[in-house]
Amino acid sequence: MTPTILVVEDEPAIQELVVINLKHAGFLVVRAGSAEEADSAIRAALPDLLILDWMLPGQSGVALARKMRSDERTRDIPIIMLTARVHEEDKVQGLDAGADDYVTKPFSPKELVARVRAVLRRRAPHLAGEAVEVGGLQLNPATHRVLADGQPIELGPTEFRLLFFFMTHAERVYTRAQLLDEVWGDHVFIEERTVDVHIRRLRAALEPSGHQERVETVRGTGYRFRGA
């Protein structure tokens, strides 16, 4: 569940500085030097967050941000603008285009990494790597352990990812297709009914503690995790 960051920056030295610091912080990193290269990377596999320069060859970063926000497939990807444009109106324009945060050059690599983590905590808590707890059910992604009322529960890797996603998105209903995209990745092509198999395994693992009832079937739609 290591987050993948797409860095879209056309200045090689800055791109390298950002990439090195993100990798050192434990992220997976994909590079792009233009909006067109970023488009290709996103078509291949959705990143978990975008660090996007404003001034790019060809299409600008702001135009790319607007395009992503208008596309259902990419509209929820967090975006951090990283740019030399420092005026207030520039920041307003970047945020209006859909950026979640705005960092100006020159920048502190440590601060940039901290902002990446902050945006992930806010927009994609299942990727932030922090422990979560829902009604006596505890999951720690760092140690890969799950406790139900203090007792350990053994889960396979897919059930672990599925439970982590559910716990960080409680009370929302997800279709099988949405769960495939969020848990398996939208570039993985498997049958939607595969979700049902893993839901049954997850419920079976939770059953001894009584928490299996939290994984609810919403007829005609998909599944929901009950948080209360």
N, CA, C and O of each residue as an XYZ file, in Angstrom:
912
protein
N       0.822     -1.210      0.000
C       0.000      0.000      0.000
C       0.855      1.258      0.000
O       0.423      2.317      0.456
N       2.069      1.130     -0.515
C       2.946      2.293     -0.627
C       2.397      3.244     -1.679
O       2.203      2.832     -2.822
N       2.138      4.510     -1.333
C       1.579      5.452     -2.296
C       2.535      5.724     -3.459
O       3.752      5.790     -3.283
N       1.957      5.879     -4.638
C       2.716      6.234     -5.838
C       2.500      7.708     -6.146
O       1.363      8.166     -6.266
N       3.590      8.444     -6.273
C       3.538      9.879     -6.559
C       4.032     10.110     -7.983
O       5.115      9.654     -8.350
N       3.244     10.812     -8.779
C       3.665     11.204    -10.122
C       4.206     12.626    -10.058
O       3.477     13.555     -9.711
N       5.483     12.798    -10.392
C       6.139     14.102    -10.376
C       6.199     14.622    -11.803
O       6.861     14.032    -12.657
N       5.506     15.728    -12.063
C       5.465     16.323    -13.397
C       6.261     17.622    -13.346
O       5.760     18.651    -12.893
N       7.496     17.565    -13.812
C       8.441     18.689    -13.704
C       9.416     18.604    -14.868
O      10.016     17.556    -15.105
N       9.577     19.721    -15.605
C      10.430     19.679    -16.797
C      11.871     20.107    -16.531
O      12.720     19.948    -17.408
N      12.174     20.642    -15.349
C      13.550     21.003    -15.019
C      14.228     19.804    -14.365
O      13.861     19.431    -13.251
N      15.216     19.188    -15.032
C      15.816     17.941    -14.540
C      16.340     18.020    -13.110
O      16.156     17.081    -12.335
N      16.994     19.133    -12.748
C      17.576     19.234    -11.407
C      16.495     19.252    -10.335
O      16.630     18.602     -9.298
N      15.424     19.997    -10.586
C      14.334     20.058     -9.611
C      13.606     18.726     -9.551
O      13.256     18.244     -8.474
N      13.383     18.135    -10.719
C      12.719     16.832    -10.749
C      13.499     15.810     -9.930
O      12.920     15.053     -9.151
N      14.825     15.795    -10.116
C      15.665     14.846     -9.397
C      15.626     15.104     -7.890
O      15.569     14.158     -7.104
N      15.655     16.366     -7.484
C      15.597     16.718     -6.069
C      14.304     16.216     -5.445
O      14.319     15.638     -4.358
N      13.182     16.435     -6.130
C      11.877     16.000     -5.613
C      11.818     14.481     -5.537
O      11.385     13.922     -4.530
N      12.253     13.814     -6.603
C      12.182     12.352     -6.668
C      13.022     11.704     -5.565
O      12.562     10.782     -4.892
N      14.252     12.187     -5.383
C      15.143     11.610     -4.363
C      14.530     11.724     -2.977
O      14.560     10.769     -2.201
N      13.974     12.888     -2.662
C      13.402     13.087     -1.333
C      12.131     12.275     -1.119
O      11.889     11.789     -0.014
N      11.322     12.122     -2.152
C      10.121     11.297     -2.028
C      10.482      9.827     -1.839
O       9.877      9.133     -1.022
N      11.475      9.356     -2.600
C      11.905      7.962     -2.459
C      12.487      7.732     -1.067
O      12.230      6.700     -0.446
N      13.267      8.688     -0.579
C      13.853      8.563      0.751
C      12.763      8.506      1.825
O      12.943      7.881      2.870
N      11.617      9.173      1.553
C      10.495      9.174      2.498
C       9.638      7.916      2.370
O       8.674      7.739      3.116
N       9.991      7.040      1.419
C       9.295      5.762      1.307
C       8.225      5.682      0.250
O       7.488      4.697      0.204
N       8.110      6.694     -0.611
C       7.103      6.678     -1.658
C       7.640      6.019     -2.930
O       8.846      6.012     -3.178
N       6.734      5.471     -3.723
C       7.066      5.067     -5.085
C       6.894      6.293     -5.975
O       5.949      7.060     -5.789
N       7.787      6.487     -6.934
C       7.771      7.719     -7.728
C       7.800      7.402     -9.219
O       8.566      6.555     -9.678
N       6.947      8.104     -9.962
C       6.940      8.056    -11.425
C       7.237      9.469    -11.911
O       6.751     10.442    -11.335
N       8.039      9.584    -12.974
C       8.434     10.897    -13.485
C       7.733     11.215    -14.801
O       7.396     10.327    -15.585
N       7.522     12.521    -15.018
C       7.052     13.008    -16.313
C       7.608     14.409    -16.511
O       7.676     15.197    -15.567
N       8.009     14.719    -17.748
C       8.580     16.024    -18.034
C       7.641     16.972    -18.738
O       8.013     18.103    -19.050
N       6.416     16.520    -18.993
C       5.430     17.349    -19.680
C       4.039     16.832    -19.341
O       3.884     15.741    -18.791
N       3.020     17.638    -19.681
C       1.639     17.214    -19.464
C       1.315     15.992    -20.311
O       0.553     15.123    -19.888
N       1.897     15.924    -21.511
C       1.650     14.787    -22.389
C       2.221     13.499    -21.789
O       1.569     12.455    -21.827
N       3.432     13.570    -21.237
C       4.014     12.406    -20.575
C       3.201     12.023    -19.341
O       3.029     10.841    -19.045
N       2.711     13.016    -18.636
C       1.876     12.740    -17.464
C       0.600     12.026    -17.873
O       0.172     11.083    -17.209
N      -0.011     12.473    -18.966
C      -1.220     11.815    -19.483
C      -0.966     10.345    -19.757
O      -1.771      9.488    -19.391
N       0.148     10.057    -20.397
C       0.492      8.663    -20.712
C       0.672      7.839    -19.442
O       0.202      6.704    -19.356
N       1.357      8.420    -18.456
C       1.578      7.707    -17.195
C       0.260      7.441    -16.478
O       0.065      6.364    -15.913
N      -0.634      8.404    -16.499
C      -1.922      8.259    -15.826
C      -2.799      7.242    -16.546
O      -3.546      6.500    -15.909
N      -2.709      7.206    -17.864
C      -3.471      6.192    -18.612
C      -2.980      4.785    -18.270
O      -3.771      3.842    -18.231
N      -1.690      4.647    -18.025
C      -1.125      3.330    -17.700
C      -1.536      2.886    -16.300
O      -1.873      1.719    -16.100
N      -1.513      3.790    -15.337
C      -1.878      3.460    -13.958
C      -2.101      4.748    -13.188
O      -1.305      5.681    -13.295
N      -3.164      4.808    -12.421
C      -3.460      6.004    -11.651
C      -2.457      6.174    -10.506
O      -2.237      5.240     -9.736
N      -1.855      7.341    -10.389
C      -1.016      7.612     -9.223
C      -1.905      7.934     -8.032
O      -3.103      8.167     -8.192
N      -1.325      7.947     -6.847
C      -2.082      8.297     -5.647
C      -2.044      9.790     -5.372
O      -2.886     10.316     -4.644
N      -1.059     10.478     -5.961
C      -0.952     11.931     -5.800
C      -0.081     12.472     -6.923
O       0.821     11.792     -7.412
N      -0.366     13.711     -7.326
C       0.389     14.370     -8.394
C       1.108     15.586     -7.830
O       0.491     16.413     -7.160
N       2.414     15.705     -8.096
C       3.139     16.949     -7.859
C       3.339     17.572     -9.229
O       4.007     17.002    -10.091
N       2.756     18.745     -9.423
C       2.580     19.290    -10.772
C       3.162     20.690    -10.905
O       2.744     21.612    -10.204
N       4.130     20.846    -11.808
C       4.670     22.161    -12.130
C       3.660     22.928    -12.978
O       2.915     22.333    -13.757
N       3.638     24.246    -12.823
C       2.721     25.079    -13.599
C       3.238     25.253    -15.022
O       2.517     25.013    -15.990
N       4.511     25.679    -15.136
C       5.084     26.005    -16.439
C       5.705     24.748    -17.049
O       6.806     24.343    -16.674
N       5.004     24.151    -17.973
C       5.460     22.946    -18.653
C       5.491     23.186    -20.154
O       4.749     24.033    -20.651
N       6.322     22.470    -20.881
C       6.295     22.593    -22.340
C       4.961     22.086    -22.888
O       4.466     21.037    -22.475
N       4.398     22.830    -23.805
C       3.092     22.432    -24.343
C       1.985     22.842    -23.397
O       1.866     24.017    -23.049
N       1.186     21.899    -22.985
C       0.076     22.171    -22.083
C       0.584     22.534    -20.691
O       1.519     21.910    -20.189
N      -0.026     23.538    -20.068
C       0.417     23.978    -18.745
C      -0.090     23.031    -17.666
O      -1.007     22.240    -17.885
N       0.536     23.134    -16.486
C       0.095     22.322    -15.369
C      -1.314     22.665    -14.930
O      -2.071     21.779    -14.535
N      -1.677     23.932    -14.993
C      -3.032     24.354    -14.613
C      -4.055     23.732    -15.558
O      -5.110     23.273    -15.120
N      -3.745     23.718    -16.851
C      -4.657     23.104    -17.821
C      -4.805     21.610    -17.562
O      -5.897     21.056    -17.679
N      -3.695     20.964    -17.209
C      -3.746     19.534    -16.901
C      -4.588     19.287    -15.653
O      -5.370     18.337    -15.606
N      -4.429     20.140    -14.642
C      -5.218     19.995    -13.410
C      -6.710     20.116    -13.715
O      -7.516     19.330    -13.216
N      -7.072     21.094    -14.530
C      -8.492     21.262    -14.897
C      -9.005     20.044    -15.656
O     -10.123     19.584    -15.426
N      -8.190     19.536    -16.548
C      -8.579     18.350    -17.321
C      -8.812     17.161    -16.402
O      -9.774     16.414    -16.576
N      -7.933     16.988    -15.426
C      -8.070     15.861    -14.501
C      -9.330     15.997    -13.656
O     -10.030     15.012    -13.421
N      -9.618     17.191    -13.208
C     -10.794     17.402    -12.370
C     -12.103     17.218    -13.146
O     -13.149     16.972    -12.546
N     -12.046     17.335    -14.459
C     -13.262     17.162    -15.272
C     -13.473     15.723    -15.712
O     -14.509     15.398    -16.293
N     -12.494     14.853    -15.439
C     -12.562     13.451    -15.839
C     -12.898     12.597    -14.611
O     -12.209     12.665    -13.593
N     -13.958     11.799    -14.714
C     -14.403     10.996    -13.574
C     -13.293     10.073    -13.061
O     -13.192      9.825    -11.859
N     -12.463      9.566    -13.978
C     -11.418      8.618    -13.582
C     -10.328      9.281    -12.734
O      -9.750      8.641    -11.855
N     -10.048     10.552    -12.995
C      -8.913     11.218    -12.348
C      -9.305     12.359    -11.410
O      -8.433     12.985    -10.807
N     -10.582     12.632    -11.280
C     -10.980     13.849    -10.561
C     -10.665     13.824     -9.078
O     -10.581     14.880     -8.451
N     -10.486     12.626     -8.495
C     -10.230     12.546     -7.061
C      -8.748     12.408     -6.715
O      -8.404     12.293     -5.539
N      -7.861     12.416     -7.716
C      -6.427     12.317     -7.437
C      -5.943     13.624     -6.801
O      -6.123     14.684     -7.399
N      -5.344     13.586     -5.626
C      -4.828     14.811     -5.006
C      -3.719     15.442     -5.861
O      -2.899     14.736     -6.448
N      -3.708     16.756     -5.921
C      -2.725     17.491     -6.720
C      -2.052     18.557     -5.857
O      -2.723     19.337     -5.181
N      -0.724     18.582     -5.888
C       0.052     19.664     -5.270
C       0.760     20.417     -6.383
O       1.567     19.838     -7.110
N       0.465     21.698     -6.520
C       1.159     22.525     -7.500
C       2.514     22.922     -6.926
O       2.604     23.361     -5.780
N       3.568     22.765     -7.727
C       4.923     23.167     -7.340
C       5.420     24.121     -8.420
O       5.717     23.694     -9.536
N       5.512     25.407     -8.097
C       5.709     26.401     -9.145
C       6.487     27.616     -8.663
O       6.529     27.919     -7.471
N       7.101     28.302     -9.620
C       7.817     29.542     -9.320
C       6.875     30.745     -9.309
O       7.298     31.853     -8.980
N       5.615     30.544     -9.660
C       4.645     31.648     -9.677
C       4.174     31.899     -8.254
O       3.495     31.064     -7.655
N       4.548     33.078     -7.711
C       4.406     33.331     -6.276
C       3.309     34.340     -5.940
O       3.020     34.550     -4.762
N       2.696     34.966     -6.933
C       1.700     35.994     -6.640
C       0.389     35.372     -6.148
O       0.055     34.235     -6.479
N      -0.329     36.142     -5.361
C      -1.573     35.640     -4.770
C      -2.568     35.205     -5.846
O      -3.245     34.188     -5.697
N      -2.651     35.975     -6.924
C      -3.609     35.612     -7.978
C      -3.230     34.301     -8.657
O      -4.097     33.564     -9.126
N      -1.908     34.011     -8.707
C      -1.473     32.732     -9.261
C      -1.930     31.587     -8.365
O      -2.436     30.570     -8.839
N      -1.739     31.772     -7.060
C      -2.150     30.737     -6.107
C      -3.652     30.488     -6.187
O      -4.104     29.343     -6.173
N      -4.418     31.569     -6.272
C      -5.878     31.442     -6.385
C      -6.246     30.687     -7.654
O      -7.120     29.820     -7.642
N      -5.570     31.026     -8.751
C      -5.858     30.353    -10.020
C      -5.527     28.865     -9.944
O      -6.278     28.030    -10.447
N      -4.388     28.532     -9.306
C      -3.997     27.129     -9.170
C      -4.973     26.347     -8.319
O      -5.349     25.227     -8.665
N      -5.387     26.935     -7.199
C      -6.343     26.260     -6.327
C      -7.706     26.145     -6.991
O      -8.388     25.131     -6.841
N      -8.108     27.179     -7.726
C      -9.380     27.125     -8.448
C      -9.372     26.053     -9.535
O     -10.414     25.499     -9.885
N      -8.173     25.767    -10.065
C      -8.060     24.741    -11.105
C      -8.182     23.332    -10.533
O      -8.313     22.361    -11.278
N      -8.138     23.225     -9.190
C      -8.323     21.923     -8.571
C      -7.170     21.443     -7.720
O      -7.216     20.325     -7.206
N      -6.121     22.265     -7.552
C      -4.995     21.848     -6.717
C      -5.417     21.786     -5.247
O      -6.203     22.613     -4.782
N      -4.890     20.804     -4.528
C      -5.180     20.674     -3.096
C      -4.207     21.487     -2.252
O      -4.516     21.844     -1.115
N      -3.037     21.778     -2.804
C      -2.037     22.567     -2.095
C      -1.175     23.268     -3.137
O      -1.164     22.880     -4.305
N      -0.457     24.298     -2.714
C       0.311     25.136     -3.628
C       1.644     25.449     -2.966
O       1.679     26.126     -1.938
N       2.741     24.964     -3.541
C       4.082     25.156     -2.992
C       4.901     25.965     -3.991
O       4.936     25.639     -5.177
N       5.562     27.026     -3.510
C       6.314     27.888     -4.410
C       7.813     27.559     -4.364
O       8.338     27.117     -3.342
N       8.477     27.787     -5.493
C       9.917     27.613     -5.605
C      10.600     28.934     -5.266
O      10.072     29.996     -5.595
N      11.780     28.890     -4.606
C      12.473     27.708     -4.075
C      11.713     27.123     -2.901
O      10.970     27.834     -2.224
N      11.891     25.839     -2.656
C      11.095     25.158     -1.646
C      11.996     24.280     -0.793
O      13.118     23.947     -1.175
N      11.476     23.916      0.368
C      12.168     22.976      1.255
C      11.698     21.561      0.921
O      10.505     21.275      1.023
N      12.612     20.667      0.522
C      12.200     19.295      0.229
C      11.489     18.630      1.400
O      10.537     17.875      1.200
N      11.947     18.907      2.630
C      11.299     18.312      3.810
C       9.871     18.830      3.950
O       8.964     18.072      4.292
N       9.673     20.111      3.688
C       8.328     20.668      3.774
C       7.433     20.069      2.693
O       6.262     19.780      2.941
N       7.985     19.885      1.494
C       7.202     19.296      0.406
C       6.739     17.886      0.780
O       5.579     17.534      0.563
N       7.643     17.086      1.340
C       7.272     15.737      1.767
C       6.198     15.800      2.846
O       5.257     15.006      2.835
N       6.334     16.738      3.772
C       5.330     16.892      4.835
C       3.976     17.272      4.246
O       2.936     16.809      4.716
N       3.992     18.103      3.232
C       2.724     18.499      2.596
C       2.107     17.335      1.827
O       0.886     17.186      1.794
N       2.946     16.518      1.215
C       2.441     15.324      0.541
C       1.715     14.438      1.543
O       0.608     13.969      1.280
N       2.338     14.212      2.688
C       1.722     13.377      3.715
C       0.434     14.001      4.240
O      -0.547     13.299      4.489
N       0.440     15.320      4.406
C      -0.747     15.996      4.918
C      -1.912     15.884      3.935
O      -3.050     15.642      4.337
N      -1.623     16.061      2.649
C      -2.680     15.948      1.638
C      -3.209     14.523      1.571
O      -4.415     14.316      1.435
N      -2.313     13.530      1.666
C      -2.758     12.138      1.657
C      -3.625     11.838      2.881
O      -4.628     11.133      2.765
N      -3.255     12.359      4.042
C      -4.077     12.143      5.238
C      -5.474     12.719      5.054
O      -6.468     12.143      5.496
N      -5.525     13.874      4.387
C      -6.810     14.556      4.218
C      -7.641     13.952      3.096
O      -8.844     13.746      3.255
N      -7.009     13.670      1.966
C      -7.736     13.227      0.777
C      -7.768     11.714      0.600
O      -8.719     11.175      0.033
N      -6.733     11.025      1.082
C      -6.653      9.571      0.895
C      -6.098      8.930      2.157
O      -4.969      8.439      2.151
N      -6.879      8.924      3.252
C      -6.358      8.436      4.533
C      -5.893      6.987      4.498
O      -5.050      6.589      5.303
N      -6.432      6.190      3.574
C      -6.012      4.793      3.491
C      -4.595      4.653      2.960
O      -4.016      3.568      3.014
N      -4.023      5.760      2.440
C      -2.663      5.719      1.907
C      -1.653      6.406      2.818
O      -0.454      6.384      2.542
N      -2.120      7.005      3.882
C      -1.231      7.792      4.729
C      -0.375      6.928      5.651
O       0.573      7.422      6.262
N      -0.701      5.650      5.752
C       0.126      4.743      6.536
C      -0.075      4.827      8.034
O       0.766      4.342      8.791
N      -1.184      5.439      8.492
C      -1.413      5.586      9.912
C      -2.423      4.554     10.403
O      -3.305      4.132      9.655
N      -2.287      4.153     11.664
C      -3.201      3.182     12.248
C      -4.606      3.765     12.339
O      -4.778      4.966     12.547
N      -5.617      2.896     12.180
C      -7.005      3.326     12.264
C      -7.751      2.407     13.224
O      -7.371      1.253     13.426
N      -8.817      2.938     13.811
C      -9.630      2.150     14.739
C     -11.095      2.483     14.525
O     -11.470      3.651     14.423
N     -11.918      1.451     14.459
C     -13.365      1.615     14.329
C     -14.035      0.638     15.286
O     -14.016     -0.572     15.063
N     -14.625      1.165     16.348
C     -15.419      0.359     17.252
C     -14.761     -0.900     17.778
O     -15.367     -1.971     17.739
N     -13.550     -0.799     18.264
C     -12.854     -1.960     18.810
C     -12.050     -2.742     17.791
O     -11.337     -3.681     18.144
N     -12.163     -2.356     16.518
C     -11.378     -2.990     15.457
C     -10.212     -2.072     15.132
O     -10.411     -0.920     14.747
N      -8.995     -2.582     15.287
C      -7.792     -1.775     15.075
C      -6.953     -2.367     13.950
O      -6.760     -3.581     13.876
N      -6.461     -1.501     13.083
C      -5.607     -1.940     11.973
C      -4.406     -1.020     11.888
O      -4.541      0.204     11.864
N      -3.225     -1.626     11.844
C      -1.984     -0.861     11.745
C      -1.253     -1.262     10.469
O      -0.713     -2.366     10.396
N      -1.224     -0.382      9.454
C      -0.568     -0.741      8.192
C       0.937     -0.895      8.310
O       1.551     -1.614      7.522
N       1.548     -0.219      9.299
C       3.001     -0.293      9.456
C       3.432     -1.676      9.944
O       4.434     -2.222      9.483
N       2.664     -2.236     10.881
C       3.003     -3.550     11.426
C       2.214     -4.675     10.752
O       2.470     -5.855     10.988
N       1.251     -4.288      9.910
C       0.383     -5.246      9.204
C      -0.350     -6.151     10.206
O      -0.435     -7.365     10.023
N      -0.874     -5.529     11.264
C      -1.598     -6.270     12.284
C      -3.016     -5.731     12.418
O      -3.269     -4.536     12.268
N      -3.937     -6.658     12.707
C      -5.329     -6.307     12.957
C      -5.733     -6.903     14.291
O      -5.498     -8.084     14.550
N      -6.345     -6.080     15.141
C      -6.845     -6.533     16.436
C      -8.338     -6.276     16.508
O      -8.812     -5.210     16.114
N      -9.079     -7.252     17.011
C     -10.505     -7.092     17.262
C     -10.728     -7.223     18.754
O     -10.609     -8.311     19.318
N     -11.056     -6.090     19.398
C     -11.231     -6.069     20.845
C      -9.995     -6.636     21.558
O     -10.105     -7.345     22.558
N      -8.817     -6.303     21.013
C      -7.557     -6.699     21.603
C      -7.019     -8.042     21.166
O      -5.887     -8.392     21.503
N      -7.811     -8.808     20.418
C      -7.385    -10.122     19.971
C      -6.927    -10.068     18.512
O      -7.603     -9.454     17.687
N      -5.791    -10.698     18.173
C      -5.281    -10.632     16.802
C      -6.169    -11.378     15.805
O      -6.769    -12.402     16.131
N      -6.238    -10.852     14.603
C      -6.979    -11.467     13.499
C      -6.008    -11.666     12.346
O      -5.268    -10.751     11.984
N      -6.011    -12.853     11.776
C      -5.140    -13.155     10.642
C      -5.898    -12.873      9.337
O      -6.993    -13.390      9.118
N      -5.300    -12.052      8.487
C      -5.892    -11.714      7.195
C      -4.869    -11.909      6.084
O      -3.675    -11.674      6.272
N      -5.356    -12.344      4.924
C      -4.504    -12.379      3.744
C      -4.239    -10.966      3.270
O      -4.923    -10.037      3.700
N      -3.255    -10.777      2.386
C      -2.891     -9.421      1.946
C      -4.035     -8.656      1.283
O      -4.177     -7.453      1.497
N      -4.853     -9.342      0.481
C      -5.952     -8.646     -0.187
C      -7.035     -8.270      0.805
O      -7.583     -7.170      0.735
N      -7.354     -9.178      1.738
C      -8.355     -8.870      2.750
C      -7.879     -7.734      3.657
O      -8.676     -6.912      4.110
N      -6.577     -7.702      3.915
C      -6.013     -6.617      4.726
C      -6.217     -5.276      4.020
O      -6.668     -4.312      4.640
N      -5.889     -5.208      2.728
C      -6.066     -3.962      1.970
C      -7.538     -3.573      1.900
O      -7.887     -2.397      2.001
N      -8.391     -4.572      1.726
C      -9.826     -4.316      1.631
C     -10.362     -3.756      2.942
O     -11.119     -2.786      2.947
N      -9.965     -4.373      4.058
C     -10.420     -3.886      5.359
C      -9.882     -2.489      5.639
O     -10.608     -1.642      6.160
N      -8.624     -2.237      5.301
C      -8.043     -0.904      5.511
C      -8.825      0.143      4.722
O      -9.121      1.220      5.239
N      -9.157     -0.171      3.477
C      -9.924      0.785      2.686
C     -11.302      1.007      3.298
O     -11.754      2.146      3.413
N     -11.970     -0.074      3.691
C     -13.288      0.058      4.300
C     -13.227      0.915      5.564
O     -14.057      1.804      5.753
N     -12.260      0.654      6.416
C     -12.186      1.363      7.693
C     -11.898      2.841      7.519
O     -12.308      3.651      8.350
N     -11.205      3.206      6.461
C     -10.908      4.618      6.212
C     -11.962      5.277      5.319
O     -11.855      6.460      4.996
N     -12.971      4.513      4.927
C     -14.079      5.057      4.125
C     -15.412      4.529      4.645
O     -16.288      4.142      3.871
N     -15.548      4.521      5.974
C     -16.754      3.967      6.595
C     -18.004      4.731      6.173
O     -17.974      5.941      5.945
N     -19.103      3.986      6.079
C     -20.455      4.497      5.802
C     -20.696      4.871      4.342
O     -21.813      5.246      3.984
N     -19.690      4.779      3.506
C     -19.890      5.061      2.079
C     -20.121      3.753      1.327
O     -19.509      2.728      1.627
N     -21.011      3.813      0.350
C     -21.317      2.626     -0.451
C     -20.417      2.595     -1.680
O     -20.267      3.600     -2.375
N     -19.813      1.425     -1.947
C     -18.937      1.259     -3.106
C     -19.410      0.089     -3.948
O     -19.754     -0.971     -3.426
N     -19.423      0.294     -5.253
C     -19.732     -0.806     -6.163
C     -18.532     -1.737     -6.232
O     -17.442     -1.403     -5.768
N     -18.750     -2.914     -6.820
C     -17.628     -3.842     -6.993
C     -16.545     -3.216     -7.870
O     -15.354     -3.362     -7.595
N     -16.965     -2.521     -8.925
C     -15.999     -1.891     -9.833
C     -15.170     -0.845     -9.103
O     -13.962     -0.744     -9.318
N     -15.815     -0.064     -8.238
C     -15.080      0.959     -7.483
C     -14.100      0.321     -6.513
O     -12.983      0.811     -6.349
N     -14.507     -0.769     -5.869
C     -13.593     -1.459     -4.957
C     -12.408     -2.051     -5.702
O     -11.284     -2.027     -5.201
N     -12.650     -2.582     -6.893
C     -11.539     -3.095     -7.703
C     -10.542     -1.985     -8.003
O      -9.333     -2.182     -7.885
N     -11.048     -0.817     -8.390
C     -10.166      0.306     -8.704
C      -9.390      0.766     -7.482
O      -8.190      1.028     -7.571
N     -10.071      0.868     -6.329
C      -9.456      1.432     -5.135
C      -8.506      0.460     -4.436
O      -7.472      0.877     -3.915
N      -8.844     -0.828     -4.419
C      -8.065     -1.806     -3.657
C      -7.068     -2.559     -4.528
O      -5.928     -2.792     -4.127
N      -7.512     -2.941     -5.731
C      -6.629     -3.693     -6.631
C      -5.871     -2.769     -7.589
O      -4.766     -3.103     -8.017
N      -6.451     -1.609     -7.931
C      -5.846     -0.687     -8.898
C      -6.616     -0.731    -10.208
O      -7.026     -1.798    -10.665
N      -6.810      0.445    -10.809
C      -7.672      0.484    -11.994
C      -6.998     -0.081    -13.235
O      -7.637     -0.217    -14.278
N      -5.698     -0.417    -13.132
C      -4.998     -1.003    -14.273
C      -4.975     -2.527    -14.186
O      -4.372     -3.192    -15.028
N      -5.638     -3.083    -13.160
C      -5.716     -4.534    -12.999
C      -7.070     -5.004    -13.509
O      -8.107     -4.511    -13.065
N      -7.065     -5.952    -14.436
C      -8.304     -6.380    -15.060
C      -8.683     -7.778    -14.571
O      -8.154     -8.785    -15.041
N      -9.612     -7.809    -13.613
C     -10.116     -9.073    -13.094
C     -11.635     -8.966    -12.971
O     -12.192     -7.869    -13.028
N     -12.291    -10.092    -12.803
C     -13.742    -10.129    -12.723
C     -14.246     -9.413    -11.464
O     -13.643     -9.517    -10.396
N     -15.357     -8.688    -11.608
C     -15.927     -7.987    -10.463
C     -16.331     -8.956     -9.359
O     -16.291     -8.601     -8.181
N     -16.720    -10.175     -9.724
C     -17.157    -11.149     -8.720
C     -16.001    -11.583     -7.811
O     -16.217    -12.176     -6.754
N     -14.780    -11.277     -8.239
C     -13.640    -11.553     -7.370
C     -13.787    -10.803     -6.047
O     -13.353    -11.286     -5.000
N     -14.399     -9.624     -6.101
C     -14.626     -8.848     -4.879
C     -15.462     -9.656     -3.892
O     -15.176     -9.659     -2.695
N     -16.495    -10.342     -4.385
C     -17.374    -11.123     -3.508
C     -16.593    -12.203     -2.762
O     -16.841    -12.457     -1.583
N     -15.647    -12.836     -3.459
C     -14.839    -13.890     -2.837
C     -14.058    -13.329     -1.656
O     -14.020    -13.936     -0.586
N     -13.439    -12.178     -1.850
C     -12.627    -11.594     -0.788
C     -13.497    -11.003      0.327
O     -13.084    -10.975      1.486
N     -14.689    -10.535     -0.019
C     -15.615    -10.081      1.018
C     -15.990    -11.248      1.923
O     -16.029    -11.098      3.144
N     -16.270    -12.422      1.329
C     -16.613    -13.603      2.132
C     -15.450    -13.995      3.045
O     -15.657    -14.333      4.211
N     -14.221    -13.947      2.508
C     -13.053    -14.282      3.325
C     -12.875    -13.277      4.466
O     -12.542    -13.659      5.588
N     -13.095    -12.007      4.179
C     -12.958    -10.978      5.208
C     -14.004    -11.183      6.298
O     -13.687    -11.106      7.485
N     -15.238    -11.440      5.906
C     -16.289    -11.670      6.893
C     -15.983    -12.897      7.750
O     -16.197    -12.881      8.962
N     -15.487    -13.950      7.123
C     -15.163    -15.172      7.868
C     -14.085    -14.902      8.912
O     -14.146    -15.432     10.021
N     -13.087    -14.068      8.558
C     -12.020    -13.748      9.504
C     -12.525    -12.885     10.658
O     -12.027    -12.985     11.780
N     -13.515    -12.036     10.376
C     -14.055    -11.147     11.400
C     -15.139    -11.798     12.247
O     -15.481    -11.296     13.318
N     -15.674    -12.909     11.773
C     -16.834    -13.527     12.431
C     -16.600    -13.898     13.892
O     -17.477    -13.625     14.711
N     -15.471    -14.505     14.271
C     -15.288    -14.878     15.680
C     -15.422    -13.704     16.648
O     -15.812    -13.889     17.801
N     -15.100    -12.503     16.184
C     -15.182    -11.318     17.048
C     -16.510    -10.588     16.901
O     -16.774     -9.631     17.630
N     -17.349    -11.026     15.967
C     -18.631    -10.391     15.754
C     -18.588     -9.161     14.863
O     -19.618     -8.523     14.647
N     -17.423     -8.818     14.346
C     -17.298     -7.608     13.516
C     -17.671     -7.850     12.053
O     -17.646     -6.914     11.254
N     -18.018     -9.091     11.684
C     -18.374     -9.369     10.290
C     -19.611     -8.586      9.856
O     -19.785     -8.304      8.670
N     -20.474     -8.232     10.821
C     -21.694     -7.504     10.483
C     -21.419     -6.072     10.046
O     -22.308     -5.407      9.513
N     -20.201     -5.591     10.266
C     -19.856     -4.248      9.808
C     -19.752     -4.176      8.281
O     -19.950     -3.116      7.687
N     -19.441     -5.312      7.656
C     -19.341     -5.342      6.198
C     -20.721     -5.645      5.639
O     -21.143     -6.800      5.589
N     -21.408     -4.612      5.227
C     -22.807     -4.728      4.817
C     -22.939     -4.828      3.302
O     -22.219     -4.162      2.558
N     -23.869     -5.669      2.858
C     -24.211     -5.753      1.439
C     -25.344     -4.773      1.161
O     -26.375     -4.801      1.831
N     -25.151     -3.916      0.181
C     -26.192     -2.980     -0.244
C     -26.753     -3.519     -1.551
O     -26.122     -3.414     -2.603
N     -27.935     -4.093     -1.470
C     -28.504     -4.802     -2.615
C     -28.606     -3.911     -3.848
O     -29.078     -2.776     -3.787
N     -28.151     -4.460     -4.959
C     -28.230     -3.744     -6.221
C     -27.136     -2.716     -6.426
O     -27.058     -2.085     -7.480
N     -26.283     -2.546     -5.409
C     -25.215     -1.538     -5.522
C     -23.851     -2.120     -5.241
O     -23.003     -2.168     -6.132
N     -23.617     -2.575     -3.990
C     -22.283     -3.071     -3.649
C     -22.148     -3.317     -2.165
O     -22.918     -4.078     -1.580
N     -21.157     -2.664     -1.547
C     -20.854     -2.924     -0.143
C     -20.614     -1.621      0.601
O     -20.229     -0.602      0.028
N     -20.863     -1.704      1.924
C     -20.631     -0.567      2.810
C     -20.056     -1.088      4.115
O     -20.439     -2.162      4.579
N     -19.136     -0.330      4.714
C     -18.570     -0.683      6.016
C     -19.217      0.201      7.073
O     -19.120      1.427      7.016
N     -19.878     -0.431      8.035
C     -20.583      0.304      9.085
C     -19.600      0.739     10.157
O     -18.928     -0.088     10.775
N     -19.522      2.047     10.372
C     -18.562      2.573     11.317
C     -19.096      2.730     12.718
O     -18.333      2.640     13.680
N     -20.396      2.966     12.863
C     -20.976      3.200     14.190
C     -21.211      1.905     14.920
O     -21.694      1.913     16.052
